[in-house]
């Protein structure tokens, strides 16, 4: 990731928020046979609170654990938050080029393979996390039939915990623009144009407390 101190994100709490709100991750490994990438939902391991350090929980479908050579080397997990096109027409009358606003984090660590019972616990946690907002959540253990089915298909998955040893993150949300320009950008993102994005507008506000307040 290109280094730029203006956009550097070092607050671990913000990384935690980014993962919570954007759990679909890309996992990249450099293996003995070349690069391997997979895509899975991830959760924060929050059983012991933030004092235990930043860690991710999830699973992969077999044979991804072998393709990634799980546990033998460091992997990179990419978390991508809201992002979108920023038109130079939203700036001012001066010559300008378009850009892309985004927030993303690269998290590094060596995955720990979980035993079968822990894998089941993580699978249940994943299901509960995404089913909780539903009007009638379908739980992995909601019925005897669901529970039996989950136990059967879980054999095709491998759970993991990834203690994050380091991360590199960037939040590029027009912090280098004058306040009046940032205000126009947010107005356009909150509007109904072709590049409108309320989620991105919210991130621009968050990254510019001097303009919008904390």
SULJOBEL-V591587 format. One line per field, one symbol per residue. ss: DSSP state (H for helix, E for strand, L for the rest). phi: phi as a letter, one per 30 degrees, with the letter a starting at -180 (. if undefined). burial: I if it has 24 or more other ideal C-beta (glycine too) atoms within 12 Angstrom, else O. A space follows every 50 residues. Layout:
BEGIN
ss->???
phi->???
burial->???
END
This chain:
BEGIN
ss->LLLLHHHEELLHHHHHHHHHHLLEEEEEEEELLEEEEEEEELEELLLLLH HHLLEEEEEEELLHHHHLLLLLLLEEEEEEEEEEEELHHHLLLLLLLLEE EEEEEEEEELEEELLHHHHHHHHHHHHHHHHLLLLLLLLLLLLHHHHHHH HHHHHHEEEEEEELLEEEEEEELLLLLLHHHHHHHHHHHLLLLLLLLHHH HHHHHHHLHHHHLL
phi->.ddbedcdccdddddddddedbddcccbbccdcjdbbbbbdbbddcdcid ddjdacbabbddceddddheicadbccccccealdcdddddaddeacdbb cababccclcdcdcdeddedddddddddeddedddbecddcdbddddddd ddddddbbdbbcdddabbbbbcbidccdeddddddddddddbddcdaedd eddddddbddccid
burial->OOOOOOIOIOOOOIIIIIIOOIIOIIIOIOOOOOOIOIOIIIIIIOOOOO OOIIIIIIIIOOOIIOIIOIOOOIIIIIIIIIIIOIIOOIIOOOOOOOIO IIIIIIIIIIIIIIOOOIIIIIIIIIIOIOOOOOOOOOOIOOOOOOOOOI OOOIOOIIIIIIIIOOIIIIIIIIIOIOOOIIIIIIOIIOOOOOIOIOOI IOIIIIIIOOIOOO
END
